């Protein structure tokens, strides 16, 4: 499995842009330090870091009584005029929060452009979303945000959150997403009576190397929005908090150990949707994203939060940084090939693929197998697997299993053995094991020679799935130990990640509330119609 020679689905300034196999994965953040930088960090850790951390905590505690008084007896649904005392509390809290950020090294916050009034743009769409430090513009404007309902019960933090009158999303309420969208519509259509709502439409954090797919929730109301850009022009990126890379506390530690941290906020002109965009939130979202990407000078890539789950699974077969599965996941999602895929469906697909007896298909044969016409997306999937113009459909089934159940990697390997094993003894040979493992990792090459010999301790020239499982129990880090890859496989940065089927929450501080849609973003909606 490898990146196709054709261009991936990206664009810069409205034009297609090729992305090679060395493109930067938006859900991975790598940090390297020189010896001098490490020495500086060591000095700052015992001098500046504890002082800054204590002062920031003190500022939050100082803000709590003001927010508490302002929210006592306050209804979350009522629209109340901004009284003089609440206006004063608002100024005090902004000053305290600004002092907190100043103590963390954010000495100057550069602001470009003119912030729109709530009556002009009820919704602010901010991108790229890369860290919990993105709360800086929230505390500067006291704009409302969309938050998980559980956050209001957190001591101190919950009181501060309630002051900005957020829209809460409840995980326990199955109808919460619809209610949240309706509440945003109600506030957005109040002619400026409610505070502006600041939304991060990407729905999760990235490393700011591109703009991933915008979720349509912020655009469903069909009201004017003001795009807001965030930049952190620092020599060292200690800000980004992604799914693979430094964890939340390490990011805090590294950032507070910097003498100065730069941040820029740019307000772009208000974007008023056309009648067509009001009817099509996905079109609206894509057009706003293009404007923001052009201003940032970044490419756009149609990856989403659902795709970053692939980077979160723990275990021996964690996906490497340069895996092709992000692109494969996008393609199968947009073709609707993931819809309704269960374990039973995957077993049926495996049986179909096994009956082909390893016969290699051309692109027309593959499209017939999918029961789908030969479109550009089908050709892109085919090019991920093809060699000399043909592909083995068993590799496609392995890939489909990975993206549909990323936390059940052993089930995927078992399914792959079932497709490749010989009928008489249920075993696979070395070349077949190489195909299974490199496809399961979404890479083009996997050094399996030494590994196969270690598993095949009796020198039979073949192994079974049970042999592989027994070996895995004794050597779970076989990929690193047997140097199967040229680069190490990174650990996920979230401590809560597990191998279970529990759906993870975003690593941003704003909750996702967009209606679930298998593919809301389409290439046909990539440009605004005149």
N, C-alpha and C positions, 0 to 999 in steps of 0.2 A: 504494500500500500504506500503510495507516494503522492506528493502534490502533483496535480496535472500540469502539463506544459501550457495549457490555455490559461487565460487570466482568471483569477478568482474574482468574486463579486465585491469589488471595491471601487471607490471613486474618489477623486480629489478635484475640487473646483468644478464639479459637474461632468468631468471626463473620466473615462475608465482608466484605471491604473493597474498595471501588473503587480502581483505579489508573488515573490519567490518562496521557495521552501524555507528561506531564512527570515520570513516576516516575523514581527514581534507579536507573540501571543498576548492579547490584551489582558488576560487573566493571570499572568505570571509577572512577578517583579523580582529581579535579581539585583543584589547589592554586593559590591566588592570594595574593599578598603585597602589603601596603601599602608605601609608600616607607619608613616607619619600620621595618617588619619586615625589609625588605631591608637596611637599614642595620645593624640588630642582627645579622642573619645574617652580614654581611660582617665585623663585628667579632669575632663568635664563631668564624668560620672561621679566623682567624689567631691566635686566643688559646686558646679553650677546646677546640675540635675536635681539634687535634693531640694535646693532652695526654690527653684522654679516650681517643682511639683507641690511643695507645701504652700507656696503663695497662690498657685492656681486653685488648690483645694480650699484655701481660705477665702478666695474671691467667690467661689460657688456657695460656700456657707454664708458669706455676707449677703449674697443676692437672695437667699432663700426667704428671709422674713419679709422683704419687699414684695416678692412674688406671692407669698402666702396671703398677706393682707389684701393684695389686689384681686385675689381669686376667691376670697371668702364670700360665700353667698352668691357667687357669680354663676349664671346659667350658661351652659355650653351652647345652647341654641338661640339665646336671645341676642338681638342686635341692640346694643346700648351705645348712646353717644359717648364720645371720648371726653370724660370729665377732666377738670383741671388737675385733680389729684392723681388720676390714672395716667394722665399725660406726664406728670412729674415722675411717677414711678417708672414709666417707660424710659425717660431720660436717664434716671438713676441706674436702671438695669443695663442700659446700653453702655453707660460709662464703666460700670463694674465689669461687664463682659469684655469691654475693650481693654481694661487694665489686665484682665486675666490673659487675653491673647498676647498683650505686650510682654507680660512676664514670661510667656513661652517662647519669646524670640520673634514674634510677628510685630516688629516695631513700627512698620509702616504698611498700610494697606492701600495700594494704588487703585483708584476707582476711575474708570473711563466711561464716557457716555452719560446720558441723562436717565435716571430711573423714572419709569412711567408712573403716573398716579393710579390708584386702584380703579378709578372710573375709566381709565384709558386701557389698562391691561390688568384684568383681575388675576391672571395667572402668570407667574414667572417660571420659565423653564431653564434650569441650570445644568450645564455640562462643561467638561466631562466630570463625572462623579468618581472620585478616586480615594476618598478618605473621610474619616470622621472630622477632620479639620475643615471640611467643606461647611461645617456649621458656622464658620466665621461670618459669611454674608447673612445667615439667618439671624444671628445675634445683633448684627449691625442694623438690620431693617425691622426686626421683630415680626417678620412675615410668618403666617401660619404655614405649617407643613403637615404632611400625612405621616402619622406615627402608629405603631402597634399599640393597641389598647392596653397591653400589659405595662407599657412604659410609664403610664401615669401613676402606677403604684410603687415606683422606685423612690425611695426616700431622697429628698432634696431635689434630685433630677426631675422627678415627676411633677413637683410643684412648679419648677421653672418652665417645664414643657406646657403645663396647663395655662400659664400666663399668656402664651402666644396664640391661644385658642386653636389648637390643631384639629385636624380631622382624624379621628381614631378608626383604625381597622382592627376588627376582632377576629382572631383565628378560630375561636369557638363558634362563631356565627357563620353558618354556611352561606348566608345571604349577605355577608358583610361587604363584599366587593361591590355589589349592586348599590347597596345603601351608601357606600362611600362615594361612588360616582354621582349619585343623586344629590348628596350633600355638597359636593364640589360644584355641581351645576347650580344649586340654589344660591350658594355664596357668590359664584361668578356672575350671576345674573341679578345681583342686588344693587347695581349702579353705584358701586364703591362704598356701600355701607359696611361691608365686612373688610378685614385686612386682606391684602394680597396673599395668595397661596403660592408658596415656592415648592416646585416639584422637580425632582431629578428623574427625567424620563428614561434614562438608561436602566434604572431599576437595580443596579448593583455597581460595585466599584471596579474600575479598571486601572491600568497603568498610564492612562492618558496618551497612549500611542495612536489611538483612533477613536472614532465615535461608533459605538455598537448600536444595535437596533433600539429605537425609541419605542417604549410601550405607549399605547394609544390613550391611556387613562386621562392624561392632562389635556388631551385634544378633543375628547368626546363632547364637552360642553359647547364647542364651536364658537368660542369667544376669542377676542384678540389676546395674544400672549406676547410677553417680552422675553426674547432669548437673552440669557445671561451667561457669560463665559468666565471660567475659572482657570487661572494659570498660576503655577508655582515655579518661577524661573530661578531655581536654586542650582548651585554647582552640583550638589549631591541630592538625589531624590530620596529623602527619608519620609516623604509624605504618603506615598502610594501604599494602600492596604488592599492587596489582592488575594486571590484564592490560593496561589502558590507563591510563597515568599515570606517575609517577616510578618509575625503575628501582631495583634493589636498593641500589646504592651511594648514590644520591641520597637514598633514604629513611634510610640510615644517617647520612649527612652532616647532613641536616635535623634528625634526632632528636638527635644528639649536640650540635647547636648550640643546643638548648633548655636553659634553666637548670634546668628541672624537668619530668619526665615522670611523669604519674600513671597508675597501673594498679590495677585492682580485680579480685579473684578471688572469686567467690561459689560456694560449694558448696550445691547444692540437696539436698533429701532423696533418699535412695536410691529408685530406681524399680524395683519388682519386677514382671516381666512376668506377664501372665495366661497361661493355657494356650493361648489363641488366639494371643497375641503370640509365644509360643515357637515356634509352628508357622509364623508369618508374620513374618519379620524386617522387611519393609517396613511393616507395621502397627505393629510395635514402634518402629521408627525414627521414623515420623510422629508417634506419640503423645508420644514423648520430645521431639521437635522442638517440638511445640505447647506443652508445658510450659515449655521453655526460652524460646521466643518470647514467651510471656505474661509471664514474669519479666523479660525484657529490654525489653518494650514494643515489640517489633519485628514487622513483618508476616512471613509466610512466603510464599515464592514457589518454585514447583517448577522452578527452573532448576538446572542441574548443571554440572559441569566440562566435559562434552562441549559444552554450549552456549557456554561462554566461548571455545572455539576460533574462533568467528565473529569475536571481537574481535582475534584474533592475526594474521590474514592481512595481509601487506604488499602494497603496490601502489597504483595509481591509484584503485582502487575499494574502499579500506578502508571498513568500515562506520562510519557516524557514531554518535555517542553515543546518539542517540534513535531508533535503528533499531527496527523492529518484529520483527526476525528472532529475537530471544531468545524472544519469545512464540510465534512461528510454529514455531520449532524444538521447543519444548516440546510443542506440540499435535501435530505430525506424529510425534514420538517416541512419545507416549502412545497414538496411534492405530495405531502399528506401520507407518506409511507410509514410514519410513526403512529398515526391515528389508529387506536384500537388494537395495537400490538400487545399481546399477552404472552405468557410462557407457552400456552398451547399453540398460539399462532406461530411462534418462533420454531417450535418443534415440527409443525407442519411444513414450514419453509425449509427446515433442515432436511426433512424427508424428501421434498421435491428436489432439492439440490443434490442429495445423495443419489437419487435415481438417474441423474445425468452422468454418473460414473466418471466425473472429472472432465467431461467434455467442455471445451473452451468455447465461449460464445463471442460473436462480434457484437457491435453496438445494436444492430437490428435484432439479433437474437436476445440480447439482454432486455431491450425494450418490450419484446414479446413476453419474456419471463415476468416482467413487472406489470404487464398488461397496461402499458402506458406508451403514448406516442414518443418518437425520438425528438425530444426537446433539448434545449441547451443544458438544462439541469440534469437530464438523463445522461447526456454525453459527458458532463462533468463528473458524475458518479462513476461512469464507465472508465474514464481516464484515470481515476484514482487507483483502479485495480488492474488495468490492462497491461499486457506485455506482448509486444509484436502484434498489436491490433486485436488481441483476444483476451478474455478474462475468465476466471474460474468463479462461478456464481457462489460457490461455497464461501469464498472470502467476503462477498457482499453480505451473506447471512451472518457471518461472525461479526462484521461491522455493525449490522443492524442490532444484534444482540447487545453489543457494547453500549450503543447510544440509547437503547430503550431501557436497559437495566444496568446502569454504570456501577452500582454497588453490589452486583452479584457476578463478579468476574469469574468465579469458579464454575458457575452455571454456564457461562459463555464458553469456557475451555472444555467443559464436559460436552456441550453441544458440538463444538468443533471436532473433538475426538470422534464423536458419533458419526459425523459426516465423512471423515477421512479414514477411519479404521477399517481394517480388512475384515470381511465377514467371518472368516474361519477362526480368528483368534482375537479380534477386537484390538489390534495393535496398529501403531503407525511407525513409519521409518523416519530417519533423520530429516530428510528434505520436507516431509509433511509436517513435522514438529516445527521446523523453521517457518513454514507458511502460517501455521496456526498462531505462533507467538508474535511474529511480526505484524500480522493482520490485527490481532487483539490489541496491539499497542499503537497501531496506526502509523507504522514507520516502514521505510523501504528496505532496511537491512537489519538482520539479527544474527549475531554470531552464535551458532547453536552447537558447534562441533564438540567442544569440551563439555558443555552441559549435557548433551545427549550421551556421551560416554560415561558421565557420572551417574546418570539415571539408569542406563543400561549396564548395570554392574556385572551381569552374567554374560555380556557380550553376545546377545542374541541378534543384534542388528535391528531391533524393534522394541517399542515400549507400549504399555497400555495406560489408560487414564488412571488406574489404581497405582501403577508404578510412579506416575507423575505426582499424584497426591502424597504418597509416602515420602517421596524425595522432598516435596515442598514442606512437609512437616518438620523435617530435619534441617532444611536449608531455605528458610523463607526469603533470604536476601540473595537468591541465586543470580539475579540479574547483575548485581554489583560484583558478587564474588567470582563469577565466571566471565566477567567483562563482556557481557553480551551486547552492551551498547557503548557508543563512543562518549556519551555524556551521562552523568548520574541522573537518576529520576528524583525530582524534588519532592519534598514532603508538603502536603497541604498546610496552609498557615492557620486554619481554623481548628481550635481545639475540640470543637463540638462535632467535627466530621466523624462519621462512623461508616461501617460497612453495611449498615441496615438500610432498609428501604425508606426510612423517614425522609421526607422532603425537606431540604435545608432552607433556611431563611436567607435573605440577602445580607451581604456584609456592609451595606450602607446603613445610615441611621434613619432613613425614611422607608416606610413599608410599601410593598407593591400592592396596588389595588386594581390594576387593569383587568378587565374581563379576560378569562382564559380563552385563547384562540390558537389553534395549531400553527397558523401562519398568517399573521396580520400584515406582514411586510412583503411587498411584491415588487419585482423589477418594473412592472407596468406602472407602478405608482411613484416612480423615482423622480419624475419631473412634473412641475406644476403646469397644468394645461392653461393655455391662454383663453 
